[in-house]
């Protein structure tokens, strides 16, 4: 009998889950530190990390903002690349791909989201300086929240969103074009997968400015939604309800701002 593809004993899958779990732990600890001041400094065992774990109030706090967005990018988006890694694992078992390519794909994918973390964190400190965001990364104006929610809802219907989502749901196409099995080729595939994933989810990630950068519950729900949306068989039943929910949420925020 052919061994199961999804094997927790494999080093590659173990690393995959370790990366995700450690990222979520890092987010949790940073939020605790930001909310409780210096009480957890001894728990961290690092004054540098404790210094970074504080609300963003100006450009000097950019390192903390970047660290938070980087952890969010890894914790929230790496689980969504599972269908691609599973497809690659199929190629490994057929002998068409090297096993180490698993790590090259993951590295290329993470690099894209680290780039997004740089841009998102700079955007956060910029809006914070302009007093559009509170220190916890939430829009102060209900109008801004309304506009972002409605934009995210409308983007769900866009051809760009549909094209990116299709590639994420059918990752085998990434391995059909110019495949040669070399490390740099596999790494480039990871970058391409990350770019399509970014095109699919960038606005959903920016909804953190509505739910709050420091809101771990919002992050968990967003992760679950984005993972479900990329599942080949189940995802098609998520996109439309999600877009309707975003549009309704934007409308409710707008209505509540007038009360």
PELINFEN-V863779 format. One record per backbone hydrogen bond with DSSP energy under -0.5 kcal/mol. CO is the residue of the C=O (numbers start at 1). NH is the residue of the N-H. E is the energy in kcal/mol with one decimal. If there is no record, write none. Layout:
CO:NH:E ; CO:NH:E
This chain:
5:7:-1.4 ; 6:8:-0.5 ; 7:10:-1.2 ; 10:14:-2.2 ; 11:15:-2.4 ; 12:16:-1.9 ; 13:17:-2.1 ; 14:18:-2.3 ; 15:19:-2.6 ; 16:20:-1.7 ; 17:21:-2.8 ; 18:22:-2.8 ; 19:23:-1.8 ; 20:24:-2.1 ; 21:25:-2.4 ; 22:26:-2.5 ; 23:27:-2.2 ; 24:28:-2.5 ; 25:29:-2.6 ; 26:30:-2.2 ; 27:31:-2.4 ; 28:32:-2.2 ; 29:33:-2.5 ; 30:34:-2.4 ; 31:35:-1.9 ; 32:36:-1.8 ; 33:37:-0.9 ; 36:39:-1.3 ; 38:41:-1.6 ; 40:44:-2.2 ; 41:45:-2.0 ; 41:46:-0.7 ; 46:50:-1.9 ; 47:51:-2.1 ; 48:52:-1.8 ; 49:53:-1.5 ; 52:54:-1.9 ; 55:57:-0.5 ; 58:61:-1.7 ; 59:62:-1.9 ; 61:64:-0.6 ; 61:65:-1.8 ; 62:66:-3.1 ; 63:67:-2.4 ; 64:68:-2.4 ; 65:69:-2.5 ; 66:70:-2.9 ; 67:71:-2.3 ; 68:72:-2.4 ; 69:73:-2.8 ; 70:74:-2.0 ; 71:75:-3.1 ; 72:76:-2.8 ; 73:77:-1.5 ; 74:78:-1.6 ; 77:80:-1.1 ; 77:81:-0.6 ; 78:81:-1.5 ; 79:82:-1.1 ; 81:84:-0.5 ; 81:85:-2.0 ; 82:86:-2.7 ; 83:87:-1.9 ; 84:88:-2.4 ; 85:89:-2.1 ; 86:90:-1.5 ; 87:91:-1.5 ; 88:92:-2.0 ; 89:93:-2.2 ; 90:94:-1.3 ; 91:96:-2.2 ; 91:97:-0.8 ; 92:95:-1.3 ; 98:101:-1.2 ; 99:102:-1.5 ; 100:103:-1.2 ; 100:104:-1.1 ; 101:105:-2.5 ; 102:106:-1.8 ; 103:107:-2.5 ; 104:108:-2.4 ; 105:109:-2.4 ; 106:110:-2.4 ; 107:111:-2.0 ; 108:112:-1.3 ; 109:113:-1.3 ; 110:114:-1.9 ; 111:115:-1.9 ; 112:116:-1.9 ; 113:117:-1.7 ; 114:118:-1.6 ; 115:119:-1.7 ; 116:120:-3.1 ; 117:121:-2.3 ; 118:122:-1.9 ; 119:123:-2.3 ; 120:124:-2.2 ; 121:125:-2.4 ; 122:126:-2.0 ; 123:127:-2.4 ; 124:128:-2.3 ; 125:129:-2.3 ; 126:130:-1.4 ; 127:132:-3.0 ; 127:133:-0.9 ; 128:131:-1.4 ; 132:140:-2.5 ; 132:141:-0.6 ; 134:137:-2.0 ; 135:56:-1.7 ; 136:213:-1.0 ; 136:214:-1.0 ; 138:134:-2.7 ; 141:145:-1.5 ; 142:146:-2.6 ; 143:147:-2.5 ; 144:148:-2.2 ; 145:149:-2.4 ; 146:150:-2.4 ; 147:151:-2.4 ; 148:152:-2.4 ; 149:153:-2.2 ; 150:154:-2.7 ; 151:155:-2.2 ; 152:156:-1.0 ; 154:157:-1.7 ; 155:158:-1.3 ; 158:162:-2.0 ; 159:163:-2.5 ; 160:164:-2.5 ; 161:165:-2.6 ; 162:166:-2.2 ; 163:167:-1.8 ; 164:168:-2.0 ; 165:169:-2.2 ; 166:170:-1.5 ; 170:173:-1.4 ; 171:174:-1.6 ; 172:175:-1.4 ; 173:176:-0.9 ; 173:177:-0.8 ; 176:178:-0.6 ; 182:186:-2.4 ; 183:187:-2.6 ; 184:188:-1.9 ; 185:189:-1.7 ; 186:190:-2.0 ; 187:191:-1.9 ; 188:192:-2.5 ; 189:193:-2.7 ; 190:194:-2.2 ; 191:195:-2.2 ; 192:196:-2.4 ; 193:197:-2.4 ; 194:198:-2.5 ; 195:199:-2.5 ; 196:200:-1.4 ; 197:201:-2.2 ; 198:202:-2.1 ; 201:205:-2.3 ; 202:206:-1.9 ; 203:207:-0.7 ; 205:208:-1.7 ; 206:209:-2.2 ; 207:210:-1.7 ; 207:211:-2.6 ; 208:212:-2.6 ; 209:139:-3.2 ; 212:215:-1.6 ; 214:216:-0.9 ; 215:219:-1.8 ; 216:220:-2.2 ; 217:221:-2.2 ; 218:222:-2.5 ; 219:223:-2.5 ; 220:224:-2.1 ; 221:225:-2.3 ; 222:226:-2.5 ; 223:227:-2.4 ; 224:228:-2.4 ; 225:229:-2.3 ; 226:230:-1.0 ; 227:230:-0.6 ; 228:231:-1.0 ; 231:235:-2.6 ; 234:237:-1.7 ; 235:238:-2.1 ; 235:239:-1.4 ; 238:242:-2.3 ; 239:243:-2.2 ; 240:244:-2.3 ; 241:245:-2.5 ; 242:246:-2.3 ; 243:247:-2.2 ; 244:248:-2.5 ; 245:249:-2.6 ; 246:250:-2.4 ; 247:251:-2.0 ; 248:252:-2.6 ; 249:253:-2.4 ; 250:254:-2.0 ; 251:255:-2.6 ; 252:256:-2.7 ; 253:257:-1.4 ; 254:258:-0.5 ; 255:258:-1.2 ; 256:259:-1.0
